[in-house]
Amino acid sequence: MEQELELLLSKPEADAATSVAPTCEPPAPMAEELVLEARRQITLRCGKSSITLYPNGKIALRGEYILSDAEGLNRIVGGQVELN
């Protein structure tokens, strides 16, 4: 099913931030992958919360309260892990 998207450029430069908004109601979710790509960064923001992905592999997760919940194993792996 095709859906039209409206692109809103906030700056005239080629690498400017871009907003993407559906021009109509989105279809029901499908059990497929959704891929978003950007050269500089991708930010998903809702109120005081955000997730930002950078091309160097860094992921910034920000919020007033962050919950990590798993029914099975919840693993944190890294070259170095700092708590508090």
VOGU-3710 file (C-alpha; in Angstrom, 3 decimals, decimal comma):
1> meqelellls> 0,000/0,000/0,000  1,487/3,336/-1,041  1,300/6,446/1,116  2,315/9,983/0,246  4,650/11,873/2,588  5,104/15,618/2,811  8,705/16,865/3,257  9,185/20,159/5,087  12,681/21,679/4,846  13,537/23,933/7,765
11> kpeadaatsv> 16,628/25,386/6,017  17,506/25,728/2,323  20,879/23,935/2,710  21,156/20,405/1,316  22,044/18,899/4,711  19,367/20,813/6,650  17,043/19,197/9,168  13,972/17,711/7,538  10,520/16,953/8,916  8,470/14,162/7,387
21> aptceppapm> 4,718/14,097/7,972  2,057/11,857/6,454  -0,470/13,726/4,314  -3,228/11,372/5,450  -3,919/8,835/8,190  -1,189/6,157/8,256  -2,222/2,613/7,370  -2,366/-0,102/10,018  1,114/-1,271/11,143  2,657/-4,031/9,074
31> aeelvlearr> 5,014/-6,734/10,340  7,923/-5,396/8,270  11,034/-3,306/8,855  10,959/0,506/8,663  14,323/2,014/7,677  15,109/5,722/8,120  18,477/6,959/6,879  20,278/10,267/7,303  23,866/11,423/6,774  24,178/13,520/9,947
41> qitlrcgkss> 21,747/12,234/12,585  18,221/10,988/13,250  16,280/12,248/16,274  12,989/10,853/17,518  11,466/13,342/19,969  8,311/13,373/22,100  7,983/16,064/24,785  11,014/15,870/27,107  12,180/12,515/25,683  14,441/11,860/22,707
51> itlypngkia> 16,532/9,207/20,996  19,293/10,464/18,688  21,315/8,223/16,351  24,689/9,422/15,028  26,620/8,023/12,036  29,642/7,142/14,223  27,537/4,574/16,121  26,707/6,771/19,137  23,125/6,611/20,440  21,897/9,293/22,860
61> lrgeyilsda> 18,836/8,345/24,923  17,402/11,230/26,980  14,397/11,457/29,270  13,195/12,308/32,757  12,598/8,603/33,494  14,085/5,714/31,490  12,767/2,190/31,944  14,538/-0,932/30,732  12,254/-3,949/31,129  12,667/-7,526/29,939
71> eglnrivggq> 10,843/-10,776/30,606  14,062/-12,626/29,834  17,715/-11,625/30,165  18,372/-7,866/30,110  22,031/-7,519/29,146  24,270/-4,433/29,104  27,471/-4,990/27,139  30,178/-2,447/26,373  33,900/-1,832/26,384  33,244/0,134/29,575
81> veln> 29,975/0,448/31,530  29,497/3,292/34,030  26,647/3,338/36,546  26,046/6,591/38,438
//
